[in-house]
Amino acid sequence: MAMKDKSIRKIFTSNVISVTPDVSVSEAASLMEKNKISCIVVVQGKKPVGIFTERDFVVAVHRQNHLDSTEIGKLMTVQPITANIDTNIYEAYSLLEINRIRHLIIVDSNGELAGVITQSDIMKNLGLEYFVEIKNISRIMTKNVVTVERNFLLRNAISKMAEYSISCIVVEKDRSPVGILTERDVVRLFRAGVDIDSLRYLRV
């Protein structure tokens, strides 16, 4: 089957974790960490009204919001990009690229939540013809990498991630990479109750 004819129907995740806008950011982060997911769909009734991602959580931590009392509806991305169940994989990929997003909410013919498909889901299912032109990883890798030193304060590392809108930051020692801090790590550390204002990566 050609990529342009391949529907996302069998690719997207239908068992989606969703919450209402009045749920706290802290509770949403707990659900994300517990279920090892990168986003939560916010719904009213059965229709999606927003999306909250690990990146949104990093920004919330950076801004030092009161996460236990702040409702997710105040920090979510409103009017999220959606696609119909029968959208083909190429169209779904284009929506992600054009809108510079990593999660696409899938809705049924009534506009009700049907699932979520991620950039990773699509990349795993793209045909071989998509990759045949890529012969060297240097053509697609990110070269302007944001880094921090190993003893950098965790709070400052998170601020850099939020400032540059990046999903991870490379940790160095003597100008050599020794680790990586991701958005998911930030959620995990917050839920573990660590003091991000005093913790250094050296101790993570």
CORMORA-V369187 format. One record per residue. N is the residue number from 0. RES is the residue in one letter. SS is DSSP state (H for helix, E for strand, L for the rest). PHI is phi in radians with two decimals (999 if undefined). PSI is psi in degrees with one decimal (* if undefined). Layout:
n=<N	N>
res=<RES	RES>
ss=<SS	SS>
phi=<PHI	PHI>
psi=<PSI	PSI>
This chain:
n=<0	1	2	3	4	5	6	7	8	9	10	11	12	13	14	15	16	17	18	19	20	21	22	23	24	25	26	27	28	29	30	31	32	33	34	35	36	37	38	39	40	41	42	43	44	45	46	47	48	49	50	51	52	53	54	55	56	57	58	59	60	61	62	63	64	65	66	67	68	69	70	71	72	73	74	75	76	77	78	79	80	81	82	83	84	85	86	87	88	89	90	91	92	93	94	95	96	97	98	99	100	101	102	103	104	105	106	107	108	109	110	111	112	113	114	115	116	117	118	119	120	121	122	123	124	125	126	127	128	129	130	131	132	133	134	135	136	137	138	139	140	141	142	143	144	145	146	147	148	149	150	151	152	153	154	155	156	157	158	159	160	161	162	163	164	165	166	167	168	169	170	171	172	173	174	175	176	177	178	179	180	181	182	183	184	185	186	187	188	189	190	191	192	193	194	195	196	197	198	199	200	201	202	203>
res=<M	A	M	K	D	K	S	I	R	K	I	F	T	S	N	V	I	S	V	T	P	D	V	S	V	S	E	A	A	S	L	M	E	K	N	K	I	S	C	I	V	V	V	Q	G	K	K	P	V	G	I	F	T	E	R	D	F	V	V	A	V	H	R	Q	N	H	L	D	S	T	E	I	G	K	L	M	T	V	Q	P	I	T	A	N	I	D	T	N	I	Y	E	A	Y	S	L	L	E	I	N	R	I	R	H	L	I	I	V	D	S	N	G	E	L	A	G	V	I	T	Q	S	D	I	M	K	N	L	G	L	E	Y	F	V	E	I	K	N	I	S	R	I	M	T	K	N	V	V	T	V	E	R	N	F	L	L	R	N	A	I	S	K	M	A	E	Y	S	I	S	C	I	V	V	E	K	D	R	S	P	V	G	I	L	T	E	R	D	V	V	R	L	F	R	A	G	V	D	I	D	S	L	R	Y	L	R	V>
ss=<L	L	H	H	H	L	E	L	L	L	L	L	E	L	L	L	L	E	E	L	L	L	L	E	H	H	H	H	H	H	H	H	H	H	H	L	L	L	E	E	E	E	E	E	L	L	E	E	E	E	E	E	E	H	H	H	H	H	H	H	H	H	L	L	L	L	L	L	L	L	E	H	H	H	L	L	E	E	L	L	L	E	E	E	L	L	L	E	H	H	H	H	H	H	H	H	H	H	H	L	L	L	E	E	E	E	E	L	L	L	L	L	E	E	E	E	E	E	H	H	H	H	H	H	H	L	L	H	H	H	H	L	L	L	L	L	H	H	H	L	L	L	L	L	L	L	E	E	E	L	L	L	E	H	H	H	H	H	H	H	H	H	H	H	L	L	L	E	E	E	E	E	E	L	L	E	E	E	E	E	E	E	H	H	H	H	H	H	H	H	H	L	L	L	L	L	L	L	L	E	H	H	H	L>
phi=<999	-1.16	-1.02	-1.20	-1.79	-1.52	-1.36	-1.47	-0.92	-1.67	-1.87	-1.23	-1.53	-1.62	-1.52	-1.73	-1.43	-2.29	-2.44	-1.62	-1.07	-1.54	-1.22	-1.27	-1.07	-1.08	-1.16	-1.10	-1.10	-1.09	-1.14	-1.13	-1.20	-1.10	-1.68	0.94	-2.09	-1.73	-2.74	-2.28	-1.55	-1.76	-2.20	-2.17	1.22	-1.95	-1.83	-1.23	-2.10	-3.03	-2.49	-2.21	-1.98	-1.03	-1.15	-1.06	-1.17	-1.03	-1.11	-1.10	-1.15	-1.02	-1.42	1.01	-1.15	-1.40	-1.21	-1.31	-1.98	-1.42	-1.34	-1.08	-1.08	-1.50	-2.07	-1.21	-1.43	-1.52	0.83	-1.14	-1.22	-2.23	-2.49	-1.32	-0.92	-1.62	-1.05	-1.42	-1.12	-1.17	-1.12	-1.11	-1.09	-1.11	-1.07	-1.13	-1.17	-1.10	-1.63	0.95	-2.21	-2.05	-2.31	-2.17	-1.39	-1.81	-2.15	-1.56	-1.16	-1.68	1.36	-1.62	-1.05	-2.01	2.93	-2.44	-2.18	-1.89	-1.01	-1.12	-1.01	-1.21	-1.06	-1.20	-1.94	-1.20	-1.22	-1.01	-1.10	-1.21	-1.69	-1.08	-1.41	-1.56	-1.86	-2.47	-1.08	-1.12	-1.30	-2.09	-1.31	-1.45	-1.70	-1.56	-1.46	-1.52	-2.26	-2.42	-1.35	-1.04	-1.66	-1.17	-1.11	-1.03	-0.99	-1.22	-1.14	-1.11	-1.08	-1.14	-1.08	-1.20	-1.09	-1.67	0.91	-2.05	-1.51	-2.75	-2.40	-1.50	-1.74	-2.08	-2.39	0.96	1.21	-2.05	-1.17	-2.19	-3.11	-2.58	-1.98	-1.93	-1.02	-1.13	-1.08	-1.10	-1.08	-1.08	-1.17	-1.10	-1.18	-1.39	1.42	-1.27	-1.55	-1.24	-1.40	-2.08	-1.33	-1.87	-1.00	-0.90	-1.81	-1.27>
psi=<129.9	150.0	-37.5	-17.0	0.0	116.7	153.8	0.2	-39.5	4.5	-39.9	158.4	120.5	-22.4	78.3	138.2	124.1	155.8	168.4	161.7	-17.9	-1.7	142.5	154.3	-38.3	-43.0	-39.0	-41.8	-37.8	-41.9	-40.3	-43.7	-42.7	-40.3	1.5	49.8	157.1	-3.7	161.4	134.1	134.3	127.7	155.4	115.5	-122.7	5.7	134.8	133.0	-5.9	173.3	142.2	121.9	171.6	-35.5	-39.3	-36.7	-41.4	-43.4	-40.2	-41.9	-42.1	-40.7	-2.8	42.4	154.5	90.9	-23.3	-24.5	-12.1	127.9	142.4	-27.1	-21.0	-16.7	-9.5	161.7	118.2	163.3	57.2	153.1	132.9	164.3	151.8	155.2	-36.5	10.2	138.3	162.9	-33.2	-43.3	-39.8	-43.3	-40.6	-39.6	-41.2	-45.5	-47.0	-40.3	0.1	50.6	166.1	-4.1	134.3	120.7	133.1	131.7	157.9	-171.0	-16.1	3.2	14.0	152.4	126.2	-26.2	-168.5	141.7	138.9	167.2	-39.6	-40.7	-44.5	-43.4	-35.2	-22.4	2.4	146.5	163.4	-29.8	-24.4	-33.7	-9.6	-27.6	-14.2	103.6	-14.1	128.7	-23.3	-18.7	-23.7	-9.9	157.6	125.5	-29.7	76.4	133.8	129.9	161.5	159.0	156.9	-32.5	18.2	142.0	136.7	-40.2	-43.2	-34.6	-42.2	-39.8	-38.2	-40.9	-41.9	-42.0	-41.5	0.4	53.2	153.2	-12.5	164.3	135.3	133.0	131.0	156.6	120.7	41.6	14.6	138.0	132.6	-5.2	-178.0	139.8	122.6	169.0	-39.8	-34.4	-39.0	-44.4	-45.5	-45.2	-37.8	-45.6	-24.1	-7.6	20.9	153.0	97.2	-13.2	-19.0	-17.1	136.8	153.9	-29.8	-29.3	-0.2	*>
